[in-house]
Amino acid sequence: MHNRLMQSSNDTKDIITNQSPPASEKSRAALKAIATFEGIKGLAALAATLGLLDLLHHDIRHLAIELIGHFGMDPTAHYPSIFLHYADVLNDENRRNVALIGLAYISLRFTECYGLWNNRAWATWLGAISGGIYIPIEIRHLVLHPSLTNAAVLAGNVFVVAYLVLQIWLKRTAERNTR
């Protein structure tokens, strides 16, 4: 009876703290590595978004032309002309929308980082879903633009998503076995 009360007490604690059951050291290290990677992606997105916000009240086309000239490139060449095209597309309203999307992405990455670092069950689900969303896009990108970098990005994302799904499955299996 005492053991059953202790088990019930532990189950209640897990529900209250929303923590996953204790994981092995390797599993915790892997989750912390994924959390660190998500935090780095959040910081990179933060830097890019701040840079974009800094450009809100500047003439982007003029800055693009100066940059192309600084590197001695021909503005009518293929890549500089693409750069100029996107400089024209990014008006103030579009930049504001991109900044809002960036802030949502940053919030998602930092939330996932916090949750995985602290072994929260919801963060494993969040990571698996948010990473899984990109897999079809990355596959399409790899098919259209095959490269080792694109293949590595896809493989890394598939590995992380598979690992997180495995953690969810292991937790559910452990819960079923304790019933």
ZAGU-972356 format. One record per residue (C-alpha): residue in one letter; x, y, z; residue number from 1. Coordinates in steps of 0.25 Angstrom, whole numbers, plus 5000, padded with zeros to 4 digits. Each point is the difference from the previous one (the first is absolute). Layout:
BEGIN
A|X|Y|Z|NUM
...
***
This chain:
BEGIN
M|5000|5000|5000|1
H|5011|5010|5004|2
N|5007|4997|4986|3
R|4987|5003|4993|4
L|4999|5013|5007|5
M|5014|5003|4997|6
Q|4998|4997|4985|7
S|4987|5008|5000|8
S|5008|5012|5007|9
N|5011|4999|4989|10
D|4989|5000|4989|11
T|4994|5012|5006|12
K|5014|5007|5001|13
D|5002|4997|4985|14
I|4987|5006|4996|15
I|5002|5012|5009|16
T|5014|5003|4994|17
N|4997|4995|4986|18
Q|5013|4993|5000|19
S|5003|4987|4993|20
P|5005|4988|5009|21
P|5015|5000|5003|22
A|5008|4997|4988|23
S|5013|4994|4998|24
E|5013|5009|5000|25
K|5001|4997|4985|26
S|4986|5004|4997|27
R|5001|5013|5009|28
A|5013|5004|4993|29
A|4993|4998|4986|30
L|4988|5008|5004|31
K|5009|5011|5005|32
A|5008|5000|4987|33
I|4987|5001|4992|34
A|4996|5011|5010|35
T|5013|5007|4998|36
F|4999|4999|4984|37
E|4985|5006|5001|38
G|5005|5011|5009|39
I|5011|5003|4990|40
K|4990|5000|4988|41
G|4992|5010|5009|42
L|5012|5009|5002|43
A|5003|5000|4985|44
A|4985|5003|4997|45
L|5001|5012|5010|46
A|5012|5006|4994|47
A|4994|4999|4986|48
T|4987|5006|5005|49
L|5007|5011|5007|50
G|5008|5003|4987|51
L|4987|5000|4992|52
L|4994|5010|5010|53
D|5012|5009|4999|54
L|4997|5001|4985|55
L|4986|5004|5002|56
H|5002|5015|4997|57
H|5011|4999|4990|58
D|5000|4999|4984|59
I|5003|4985|4999|60
R|5002|5001|4985|61
H|5010|5011|5002|62
L|5007|4992|5010|63
A|5000|4988|4991|64
I|5006|5008|4988|65
E|5011|5005|5010|66
L|5003|4986|5005|67
I|5001|4995|4985|68
G|5009|5011|4996|69
H|5009|4998|5013|70
F|5003|4986|4995|71
G|5002|5004|4986|72
M|4989|4992|4994|73
D|4992|5003|4988|74
P|4985|5004|5004|75
T|4995|4993|4987|76
A|5007|4987|5003|77
H|4991|4988|5005|78
Y|5002|5000|5015|79
P|5001|5015|5002|80
S|4987|5002|4992|81
I|4993|4990|5009|82
F|5005|5007|5012|83
L|4995|5014|4994|84
H|4986|4993|4997|85
Y|4999|4996|5015|86
A|5004|5013|5005|87
D|4988|5006|4992|88
V|4991|4990|5005|89
L|5003|5003|5015|90
N|4993|5013|5002|91
D|4997|5005|5014|92
E|4987|4992|5002|93
N|5006|4987|4995|94
R|5011|5002|5010|95
R|4991|5002|5011|96
N|4993|4987|4997|97
V|5013|4992|4998|98
A|5004|5006|5014|99
L|4987|4995|5006|100
I|5002|4986|4994|101
G|5014|5001|5005|102
L|4996|5003|5014|103
A|4990|4988|5000|104
Y|5011|4991|4995|105
I|5010|5005|5011|106
S|4989|4998|5011|107
L|4998|4986|4995|108
R|5015|4997|5000|109
F|5003|5006|5014|110
T|4987|4993|5006|111
E|5005|4986|4994|112
C|5014|5003|5005|113
Y|4995|5003|5014|114
G|4991|4988|5000|115
L|5010|4990|4995|116
W|5011|5005|5009|117
N|4990|4998|5012|118
N|4995|4986|4995|119
R|4986|5005|4998|120
A|4991|4990|4993|121
W|4993|5010|4992|122
A|5013|5005|4994|123
T|5003|4986|4994|124
W|4986|5001|4993|125
L|5003|5015|4996|126
G|5014|4996|4994|127
A|4995|4988|4993|128
I|4988|5007|4994|129
S|5008|5013|4997|130
G|5012|4993|4994|131
G|4991|4990|4992|132
I|4993|5011|4993|133
Y|5013|5004|4993|134
I|5003|4986|4995|135
P|4991|5000|4987|136
I|5005|5014|4997|137
E|5015|4995|5002|138
I|4997|4988|4991|139
R|4995|5009|4989|140
H|5012|5009|5001|141
L|5009|4989|5000|142
V|4994|4994|4987|143
L|5000|5014|4993|144
H|5014|5004|5005|145
P|5008|4987|5003|146
S|5012|5003|5009|147
L|5007|4994|5012|148
T|4996|5012|5008|149
N|4985|4998|4997|150
A|5002|4985|5002|151
A|5006|5003|5014|152
V|4990|5009|5004|153
L|4989|4990|4997|154
A|5007|4989|5006|155
G|5002|5008|5013|156
N|4986|5004|5001|157
V|4995|4986|4997|158
F|5009|4995|5011|159
V|4995|5010|5010|160
V|4986|4998|4997|161
A|5002|4984|5001|162
Y|5007|5002|5013|163
L|4989|5008|5006|164
V|4989|4991|4995|165
L|5008|4988|5006|166
Q|5000|5007|5013|167
I|4985|5002|5000|168
W|4998|4986|4996|169
L|5009|4995|5011|170
K|4993|5009|5010|171
R|4986|4995|4996|172
T|5005|4985|5000|173
A|5005|5002|5014|174
E|4987|5006|5005|175
R|4992|4988|4994|176
N|5009|4990|5007|177
T|4999|5007|5014|178
R|4984|4999|4999|179
***
